[in-house]
Amino acid sequence: MRTTLHAGIAFALALLAGGAQAVSFTAIDLPSGQATGLSHNGRIVGGVAGKAAWRWTPQRGAVVLDGFSDANGMSSWAQPLAGSTTDGNGNRVAALAYSNHEFVGPTVIGGFPGGGPGFDGHLATAYDVSDNGIAVGLAYDADNNPIAFRWSAAEGMTRLPVNRPANYSRANGISADGSTIYGWNDQDNGGRTGVIWQGGQTIDLTYQGEGVGEALASNSDGSVIVGSGAFTENGSEAWRWTAATGVQPIGFIGAMGGAYAFAVSEDGNVVVGASGFGWDRSAVVWTPATGMVTLADYATAQGVTIPAGWTLATASGVSADGKTIAGWGLGNAGMGSFVIDLHASEATEALVEATGTVNWNDLGSGPFAGLPVGSKVSMSFRIAAAGALEMEPDQATKYPVVLDSFRLEAGAANETLVANAAGPGLILSNDYPKSDGIHLFSTPTATAGQALEFELFNPGGDLFDSDSLARINRTFGPEFFEKIAWSVQADGGATGMWLDLESVTISDVGASDALFADGFDDAAP
């Protein structure tokens, strides 16, 4: 029986507490809200409140998504959320909701082609969506049986194959890269067996020869999957799966068992969920160092103060780095959601790095005059949180460029920027109202009469989950952008050097080190 913190776990939690600063507990401002998902960097929460879906950011709070319900899952960057809407016939059907829902409404997926009448007017629901726009969930087939589906804009809705096609199934989620889908398929005796769809295979998940209940979450490439219903001599435990280890039970809290793993960090070493039944349940965290412990104990050990009157019932989301956790429970005002942030501090600067090649060059003066086509070019500079101009809360902010950090280099030649009335400043836009972008508008260089422009426009809104400087950490290739304008121009644009983008990286920089306090992550999720 897995019941209490023993001495070893308490010691591990004490170690976790060392050096923690600026950690926080935030109650989400929506009565009866239940958080169901958290974006990659922990900046956006999705959830439900009754029949309404909502989306929360630190700056804007909770915003109810009119005409959209369920909000079961989301892409890494919460663009879009997956759930359902009501179609023209009054039926509930699968749908996606982007941040511009107030202008265009949900993106309708619909029901299964040729499917039955569903259940109580409910034809299909999307449970999750990948970063490349593949949605998965539950629909009703021609015999009106629940089936797991996969949908893309190009291919439409298709049925996922299962090893017991006569029995019910559902796809609970999909990895961010779209390579792995997971869910469940009923056994002949009515019990559920977790299923993974990966590499063209349908894999039933078992532990000691018995099926485990269902797969509920994965990291970005599907290499680590977690879920519920691994029956051991102790009871029903949450579990963690990799291809190398298979299903491994990770425990429960309390006397009766019944633990659920609802989310997992990118490295697979922070798993969050719940243990218990009904309201007799606790939000839990599992790590290799601590084993399974309550979220309240885990957060308290790292310096978080849980407000009086709050009972943490379920942890439903965790950021990729494992340091932000979302969930729901009971507070003084009744049921509500929360976000726990375990980061030591917010970033005060970010490092921007870009690489590319010369596409055209007819500059007649300056350091790059005569630089041949095909030459490699790199650019790097820092942007600062201090002095930032918030244009729209959590959607567009202009960050001052740290002038002495700027370098545009090609071979032995280099160029810098000079101060001007407008900054210079880099605008990061997130969901504005749907698109994301990186914008350094025409800015004078040290060479008189010349100016640099660096503008990247992403119409899909899948770059950031916030324009906040903290924890951006991502690399982008040109495939992310509909518009790329990178140039050094002279003579009012009559001549110039135009560059093709190879990559751009934005990395957070912490307060204690001017450049590499937190390192930087150059791998796209």
N, C-alpha and C positions, 0 to 999 in steps of 0.2 A: 504494500500500500504506500502511495506517495503522498505524504501529508504535510510535513513541516520542514522549515529550514534547519538542516543539521549544521554542525560547526564549520564544516568545510565550505558549504555554500555561503554561510554568513561571512566567512573570511574573504571569499571571492567577491562578494558584494562590497565589503569594506574597501578592497583594493580598487574597485570600480569608482568609488567615491573620490579618490585622490585627484586633486587638481580641477574638479568641476567648478565652473563659474557660469553665470548668466543663464542657467537652466531655468525652465519655466513650465507651468501648467496653465493652459488657456481653456476656459470653458467656451464652447461655441454658442453663439447667441441665437439659438433657435429652439423653442420649446418642443419636447418630444422627439428631437432629432437623434437619429442613429447613424453614426458614421459607418460607411461601407468600404471606403477606399482612400488611399493617400498617394499623392504623386511622388515621382522619383526622388525629388529633393525635399519632400515634406512640406511644400508650400501651399498645396491645394488639397482640400478634403471634399469628397463627395458623400452624399448620404440621402436618407429618406426621413420624412416626417409625415406619418399617416400615408396618404396617397400621393404626396408631393415629393419630388426630388429636389435637392439643393446642392449648391457648390459654395465652398467657403475659402476665402483667402484672408491672411492676417489684416490687410488694409481694408477690405470691403466687407468683411464679415460674411454671414450666410445669405446667399441670394437664392430664392426659390425659382426653379426653372419651370415657367408656365408651360403647360401642355406636355410635360415630360414626367415620367414616374419611374420608380424602382431604383435607378442609379446604382446598379449592382457592381459595376467595375469601371475601370478607366484605363486609358493608355498611360504610359510612363509620365507624360506631361499633362495629364488630365484634359487632353484635347483629342478626342471627345470623351464623354461619359457614355456608358452603355446601359440601356434600360428599355423602356417601352413608351408608346404614345397611343392615342386613340385615333383610329383611321376614320375615313369618311362614312363608314357603315356603323360606327360606334363600337368597333372591336378594339381590344388592346393588342397591339402588334409591336414587334421588335423595332427599336429605334436607337439613334445616337444623338447626343446633344453637344454642340460646340458652344463656345462662350458667346457667340453671336445669336443665341437662341431667341433673344428678345426681338431680333430683327427678322429672322427667317424661320424660326421654329425648329423642331427636331428634324433630323434626317431620317426618313422612314425606310426601314428595311422590309417590314411586312411580315406575313405569315408564310408557312411552307407552301410551295406551289402545289396545288391540288390537294391541300390538306383539309382536314375535317373541321368541324365547328369549334373545336377547342373546348375549354372548360370555363363555363360562366362568361362567355364572350372574350376569353383570353386566348389568343391564337399563337402568340410567340413572345418571348422576352430575350433580349440580349443580356448576357451575364458578364461579358468582358469584351475588350477590343485591344488589338495590338497597335504598336506604333506605326505599322504600315497599313492600317485600316481594315484588318480582318476581324470581323465580329463573330462571336460564338455564343451559344445559349441553348434554349429549349423551345421547340415548336411542336405542333401536332400534325401527324401524317394523315394519309387518306383514311386510315382506320381509326383516327382520332386518338392514337397512342402518342405519349410524349417521347420525343426523339432529340438527340443531340444534333445541333446544326453548326455549320461553318458558312460564313457569308463574306463575300467581297463585292465591291462595286462592279468588277469586271465579270465575275462568275455567278453572281447571285447566291441564293441560299441552296446549299446541298446538305444531304444527310451524312453524318459521320458514321463510318462502319463500326460495328461492335461485334463482339464474339457471341452475343446472344441477341440477335436482331428482333426476336419476338418479344423481348422484354424492354421495359422502359429504360431510357438513358437521358443524360443531360451533360452538356459541356459547361463546366463552371468557370473556366478561364483559359487564357492563352498567353504564352510568353510574349514579352515586349517585341522580340524580333520575329514573331509569327511562326517560329519553327515547331513549337510544342503546344498542344492543346491537352487539357486534362478535365476530368469530371468523374462520372460514374455510369454504370450499367447494372441493372438489377440481375440478381441470380435467380435461378428457377424457384428457389424457396422464398423469394420476396426480399431477401437481404440485398444490400448494395455492395458492389465491388468497385473500388477506385480504378479508373482507366486513364492511360496516357496514350495520346496519339502523337507519335514521334517517328521521323524517318520512314514514313510510309507504313508503319506498324501500329496495330492496336494492341496495347500491352495491358493485361489485367494485373493489378497489384495485389500481392499476397504477402502474408507474414506467417511463417511456419505452416505453409500449405493452405491457409485460410484467407479468403478475400478480405481486404480492408475496406472500410466504409466508403470514403470518397476523397478524391484529390481536390484541394481547395485553393492552392496558390503556388507560384513558382518565382524564381528569379528571372532575369531578363532573357536568358537563353535556354531556359528549361532544364538546366543541368541539376538544379535542386528543386524538388517538389515536396510540398507538405500537405497534410490532411488530417483526417480523423478516422476513428474506428478500427485501430489495431488492437485486437483482443489478446491480452496476455493473462498470466495467472493473477495479475493485480487488478485487472479490469480493462475498460476501454480507454486506450491511450491515444494521444496525438502522435503523429509520426513524421519522419523526415526521410526522403528518398533521394538517392543518386544512382546512376547506372552501376557504379562500382560496388555500392553497399546494399542496394535494394532497400526495402522498407525497414526502418529502424524506429521502434517506439521511443518516444521522448518523455513519457510520463503524464501525470495529472496531479492536481492538487485536491485534497479533501479525501473523504472516506469512500465515495461512491464511484469514482472514475468519471468518464465522460468528458474528455478533453478535445479541443478543436484547435488546429493550427490554421489561422486565417491569412497570414502573410509572412514573408521571409525576406531578409535582406539580400543584397546582391551576392555577398560571399557565402550565404547560406548559414551563417553562424548566429543570426538573431532571428528567432521565430516567435511570433506573437499570436495570441488567441484567447481562448477562454476555457475554463474548467468548471464543471458542475452542470446543474440542470435548472431550467426556469430562472427565477430570480436568485436561487441559491447557487450562484456562480461567481467566479472571480476572473478578471482579466489576468492573463499570465504571459510570461516571457521565458523562453528557453535559450540558453547559450551553452557552449561546451564547458565554460568555466563555472557557471552557476547551476546547471541543470534547470529544471522547471521551477520557477518561483512566481509569486504574485507580482503583477506590475506595480502595485503600490509599494511593495518592499524594494523592488528593483529601482524604481524611480527615487524613492526616499534615500536609498543608499548613495545616489548620485547627486544629492542636494536639492531635489525637487520637493516642494511643500505641497502635499495634497490638501486642498481646502477642506475645512471641517464640514461634515455633512455629505461629502462625496464618497460613494461606493463605486469602484471601478469594476464593471461587469464584463466587458469584452474589449479586447484590443483587436481592431479589425484592419489596421494598416501600419506598415513600417516603411520608412524611407530606405533608399538603396544602401546608405551608409549605416543603417541601423540605429541612428541617433534621434529620429523623430518618430513618435508613435501616436496614432490616432485611435479613438475608440468611443465607447459610450457606456453610460452607467446611470446611477441615481444621484442627483444633487439636491440641494435645498428646494429647488423649483420643480422637482420631479425628474423624469427621464431626460437626459441630454447628452451631448457629445463633448469630447475634449481633445486637445492636442498637447502632448508632452514633448518638449524640446530638450534634448540632453547635450546639445552642442556647447562647448566651453565658451565660445564667444562668436559674435558676428564678424564677418569679414569687413575690413575697413578699406581694402583696395582689391582690385581684380587685375590680372595680367591678361592682356589681349595679344595674341600672336597669330600672324597670317603668313602663308607662303603662297607663291604663285610664279608665273612666268610671263615674260614680255610677249604680248600679242602684236603690238604695233608701237613704233616709236619714231616720231619726227621732231622731237624736241631739239631746238637749235642752241640752247644754252643750259647751264646748270650742271650738276654732277652726273645726270643721267643722259646727257646729250651723246648720241652715237651708240648707246647701249643696244646691242643687237637683239633681234627677235629670238625668243627661246631662252634668253638669260633668266636665271633663277633670281627671284626677289623675295626678301623676307621683311616683315614689319612687326615690331613689338612696341607696346607701351602699356602703362598702367592707368587705370581710371580709379577715382577716389569717391568714397561714400560722402566724405565731408564736402559740403558745398553743392551736393546734388540737387537738381531741380525736379521735383515730382510733378509731371504734367497731368497724369491721371493715376489715382491710387492703384498700385500694383499692376499697372498696365503700360505706363510709359514714363521713363525717368531719364533725364540728361545728366550724365556723370562727367565731372571735369577730367580732362586728360592731364596727367602729371607730365608737364612739358619736358623736364630733363630726362624722362624715361623713354621718350619717343625716338625710334630709329627706323628708318626705311633704308634698306641696304641691298646692294647688288654688286657683287665682286668687291672692288676696293672703294666703290662710290657709296655715299650715304647722304641722307637728307633728314632734316628736322623740321618741326613746326614752330611757329611763333605765336605769341599771344595776340588775341584780337578781342573785339568788344563782345563777341558771342561765346568766347571760351578760350580755346576750343573745348568741345564736349562731345561725348559719344552717347547717342540715344539708344537705349535698349527698350524695345517695345514687345509686350506680351499680350496676345489676344486683343489687339487694338483695332476694331473690336474682335476680330478673329485672328488676324495675321500677326506674326512675330517679325522682328527685324533688328538689324544692327546698323546704325546710321552715323557716320561721321561726314556731315555735309561739307561742301567745299570750304577748305581751311587753308589760309596762306602758309606757304613753306618759307624756309630761310632764304631761298632764292627769290629775289624780287620779281614780281609779276607772275609767279607760279603758285598753284594751289593743288592740294590733295583732296580727292574724294574717295570715300570708302562706304558704300551703301549696299546692304544685303537685305533682300525682301523675301520673306517666307509666307506664302498665302495660306498654308495649311495650319499654321499656329502650333507646330510641334517642335519648336526649338527649346522654349523655356516653360517652366511651370510658374514662373514669376519673373518680373523684371528686377526684383530685389537683388542687390549685389551679392548677398550671402549665398554661398554654395552653388554657384552656377555650374562650374566644372563640366565642360562638355566640348567636344571637337566636332566640327561640321565640315562636310565636303560640299562641293558645288551642287550636288544633287538636291540639297535642302532648299535651294533658292530659285525663285522664278526670275528675279532680277539681281544681277551682280554688276555694280559700277565701281571699279577700282582703277584710279587713274591719277596721273600728275599732269595737269593741263597748264598751258601758257597761252598768251595772246587771246584771252577771253574764250578759250576752248578751241581756237583755230588749229593749234598744234598740241601735241601731248604724247604721253606714254601710257598706253592702255594695257592692263594686266589681267591675265586669266587666273582665277582663284583655284588653288589646290586644296587648302584647308584653312580654317580659322578656329582657334581655341580660346575659350574664356575660362580662366582658372581663378578660384577665389584665393585671396591673400589675407592671412590673419593679422591680428593686431600686433603680435609680438615679433614679427619678422617682416621687414619691408618688402620681401619678395616671395619667399617660399615657406611661410609659416606652416601651411597645411599641405604643402606639396601641390602638385596639379595632376589632374586626371586627363590624359589625352586619348582616352578610349570612349567612343560614342556608345551610349547604352543600347 
